[in-house]
Amino acid sequence: MSREAVLEVPAYGAAVGVELLWDDAPRTCAAIWSALPIVKPAFHARRSGQELFLLADPFDNPGPENQRLEVAAGDVLFAHMPPSWTDDHEDYTRGELGLFDIALIYGPDALIRGPEAPVAGNLFGRVVEDLPALAEICTRMWLQGCENVTLRRA
Amino acid sequence: MDAEPLRLSLRCDDLGIALSGTLDAAPLGRRLLPGRREPVTLLHAKRDGQVCFAYADELTGVATSGRSSGQPGEIFAFGGDPSGSGDERRGQLIFVYGPANLFVEPFDRGFHERAYSRVGAIDDVHGLARLGERMWRHGSQRVELELTAT
């Protein structure tokens, strides 16, 4: 059985493959894998540059693993924001478990950034072959607004 | 003689939001003149936080300096990034709609603040915040931009 993932945007009829980095981030991959499918709206970043993100329902938090502050096009990262983290997502309820943020980087002009400072994320996946398609999806969402996406097992 | 301030209005029919404010013409070097009335595309910032902007080619190359963050309602000018490519080189009018903002250089150059010149303010801060938040969720908007003499 393949243990890769796919990000789908039904409104666009688009899908991109996500290679999961089981060797480098086994706890994070396992936690994400268990949480799939994740169906949520995806938002273009407003302070992290060329990034698309979605906020998953809470799952088993893997803790810091294979962390990156500097990111590259195609990187897929998980970042957990604790409940104490102040942000400007007025319409999200973080509850007691904080935010479970999955970030997809589609270009070199990106840095996962909170309201106060850059945030390190667990690098657990990569979009390789479908990077141009990911960039097209993200640019479209920047111009046309957020859309529901599905992150599912391939 | 000092240039007179300009009144600016932004009308977004799709969202039913109309805003007005004042532009101080002096720091703009008279590049923006009264009488201008045209539809422009308002885009959401990707890096700067709660900020939206419109390209203003009249401002391309204008030297800007000052602050790397703004208060909600403030309007800033940016002359474009001559070392960038394509639209990055174009001048911009920048509207700060919320407190979570920081003006920064493209991240592929590291994490560095950059300064814009404050050139005015929108009167209805809450209306601008509504517009900005709607844009973040629903994407860019066509707005009617009008400049008039005071």
Interface residues (C-beta under 8 A of the other chain):
Chain A: F43 H44 A45 R46 R47 S48 G49 Q50 D87 D88 E90 P108 D109 A110 L111 R113 P115 P118 M141 W142 L143 Q144 G145 C146
Chain B: L43 H44 A45 K46 R47 D48 G49 Q50 V51 G98 P99 A100 L102 P106 F107 D108 F111 E133 W136 R137 H138 G139 S140
